[in-house]
Amino acid sequence: MMMELPTPEELRALRKRAGLTQAELAKRAGVSQSLIARIEAGTVNPRLSTLIKIYNALREYMEEEVPVERVMHSPVITVSVDERLDRIVEVMWSNGISQVPVLDRDGYVVGTVHERDVVEAFLKHRERALQLRAIDVMSEPLPLVPKNAKLSSIIKILRGEIPAVLVVEGWKLVGIVTKSDLMRFFAGLPSKPSPQQPARDRELTASAPS
């Protein structure tokens, strides 16, 4: 299968997304800054091996050096341990999210309510399920990573079944990174979805409900 490489415009967008200058990328890739400039301008057609070398240098930098805070979304939609399930369902449905972090009375993350937790509660408790509270139905918390963690650390986590990681500063919840966030970052798309996007694409990135 042939490797799909970025166009000159995409390469330039990715470089800027990573926060690298042309000179910095050139140094990492072992080429001249003028070559990077000409490739991005579309005035030269480089050898495939050279383009692969530049792209790999850029990708490795983005994975190993970019801090999580460059990728995360904030604020995070949360619910308290005392929130009733009917309210939790309303929050998840209105914001188009499939899981929501649960905070204790001191603001610490103590769990997560997933769609599957809601379904299981209804199957087990029927009409009484809506009277349950977050603490009664929640699962384990999503993984926590510090704000200054590198992107590579969350890529390893999100390659599995875990849908998102929570970003903390000390013990304060400051953001979230979902698989959609990674996809947008590497594609060079805006960090926040537009209001026109379907709610399901917003993950846990909308403003917290009042």
C-alpha positions in Angstrom: 0.0 0.0 0.0 1.4 3.4 -1.1 2.1 5.9 1.7 -0.1 9.0 1.4 2.0 12.1 1.8 0.8 15.7 2.4 0.4 18.3 -0.4 2.6 21.4 -0.1 -0.3 23.3 1.4 -0.9 20.5 4.0 2.8 20.3 4.8 2.9 24.0 5.5 -0.3 23.8 7.7 1.1 20.8 9.7 4.4 22.6 10.2 2.6 25.7 11.5 0.3 23.5 13.6 3.4 22.0 15.3 4.8 25.5 15.9 8.0 24.9 13.9 9.7 27.4 11.6 11.0 26.3 8.2 14.5 26.4 9.6 13.7 24.2 12.6 11.9 21.6 10.4 14.8 21.7 7.9 17.3 21.0 10.7 15.3 18.1 12.0 14.9 16.6 8.5 18.5 17.2 7.5 17.6 19.4 4.5 18.0 23.1 3.7 15.5 25.8 4.8 15.3 27.0 1.2 14.2 23.5 0.1 11.4 23.5 2.7 10.3 27.0 1.5 10.3 25.9 -2.2 8.3 22.7 -1.4 5.7 24.7 0.5 5.5 27.2 -2.3 5.0 24.4 -4.8 7.9 25.6 -6.9 9.9 22.3 -6.7 9.0 18.7 -7.0 11.3 16.9 -4.5 12.3 13.3 -4.6 9.9 11.0 -2.8 12.6 9.9 -0.3 13.2 13.6 0.6 9.5 14.3 1.1 9.1 11.2 3.3 12.1 12.3 5.4 10.6 15.7 5.9 7.2 14.3 6.7 8.6 11.8 9.2 10.6 14.4 11.0 7.5 16.6 11.3 5.3 13.7 12.5 7.9 12.6 15.1 8.2 16.1 16.4 4.4 16.5 16.7 4.1 13.2 18.6 7.1 13.6 20.9 7.4 17.3 21.6 4.0 19.0 21.3 2.4 19.4 24.7 -1.1 18.1 25.4 -2.4 21.6 26.1 -1.9 22.4 22.4 -4.5 19.8 21.5 -7.0 19.7 24.4 -10.4 21.4 24.5 -11.7 23.4 27.4 -13.9 23.7 29.4 -15.1 20.2 30.0 -18.7 19.2 30.5 -19.0 17.5 33.9 -21.6 16.3 36.4 -21.4 15.9 40.2 -21.7 12.7 42.1 -25.1 13.7 43.3 -26.5 14.5 39.8 -29.6 12.4 39.1 -29.6 10.1 36.1 -32.4 12.0 34.3 -30.3 15.2 34.4 -27.2 13.3 33.3 -29.1 11.9 30.3 -30.3 15.4 29.4 -26.7 16.8 29.6 -25.3 14.0 27.4 -28.2 14.2 24.9 -28.2 17.9 24.5 -24.5 18.1 24.1 -24.1 15.0 21.9 -21.6 13.3 24.1 -21.3 9.6 24.9 -19.5 10.0 28.3 -19.2 12.6 30.9 -16.7 12.9 33.8 -18.0 12.9 37.4 -16.6 15.2 40.0 -16.9 14.9 43.8 -18.0 17.8 46.1 -14.4 19.1 46.1 -14.1 19.1 42.3 -11.9 16.0 41.9 -12.6 13.5 39.1 -13.9 10.3 40.6 -15.6 8.5 37.7 -17.2 8.6 34.3 -20.8 7.9 33.2 -20.8 6.3 29.8 -23.7 5.6 27.5 -23.4 1.9 28.4 -23.7 2.8 32.1 -27.0 4.5 31.4 -28.3 1.6 29.4 -27.3 -0.9 32.0 -29.0 1.2 34.7 -32.3 1.2 32.7 -32.1 -2.5 32.0 -31.5 -3.3 35.7 -33.7 -0.8 37.4 -36.3 0.0 34.8 -38.4 3.1 35.6 -36.5 3.6 38.9 -33.3 4.2 37.0 -34.0 8.0 36.6 -33.9 8.4 40.3 -30.4 7.0 40.6 -27.4 9.4 40.9 -24.1 9.5 39.2 -22.3 7.8 42.0 -24.7 4.8 41.6 -24.0 4.2 38.0 -20.5 5.6 37.1 -17.5 3.7 35.9 -13.8 4.3 36.5 -12.5 7.7 35.7 -11.0 8.5 32.3 -7.2 8.5 32.4 -5.6 11.7 33.7 -2.6 13.4 32.2 -0.8 16.6 33.2 -1.2 19.7 31.0 2.5 19.6 30.2 2.5 15.9 29.1 3.7 15.2 25.5 1.3 14.2 22.8 3.0 10.9 22.4 1.8 9.9 25.9 -1.9 10.2 25.0 -1.5 8.7 21.6 -0.5 5.4 23.3 -3.6 5.6 25.5 -6.1 6.5 22.7 -4.9 3.8 20.4 -7.0 1.4 22.4 -10.7 1.4 23.5 -10.4 4.4 25.8 -12.3 7.3 24.1 -10.6 10.3 25.8 -8.1 11.5 28.4 -8.6 14.2 30.9 -6.0 17.0 31.3 -5.2 18.3 34.8 -3.1 21.0 36.3 -2.3 19.8 39.8 -5.7 18.2 40.5 -7.7 20.8 38.7 -9.5 19.6 35.5 -8.5 21.9 32.7 -9.3 20.1 29.5 -9.9 16.9 27.6 -8.4 15.3 24.5 -10.6 12.9 22.4 -9.8 10.8 19.4 -11.5 13.5 17.3 -9.2 16.1 18.7 -6.2 14.1 17.6 -7.7 13.7 14.1 -8.3 17.5 13.9 -4.8 18.3 15.1 -3.0 16.1 12.7 -5.2 17.2 9.8 -4.5 20.8 10.6 -8.2 21.6 11.2 -9.5 24.3 13.6 -9.3 23.2 17.3 -13.0 23.8 17.9 -15.8 22.4 15.7 -18.1 24.9 14.1 -21.6 25.4 15.5 -22.9 23.9 12.3 -21.3 20.5 13.0 -23.6 17.7 14.3 -23.7 17.6 18.0 -22.3 14.0 18.0 -19.0 15.4 16.6 -18.6 17.7 19.5 -17.5 15.0 22.0 -16.9 16.6 25.4 -15.9 20.0 24.1 -18.9 22.2 24.4 -19.3 24.7 27.2 -20.5 23.3 30.5 -24.2 23.6 31.0 -25.4 26.3 33.5 
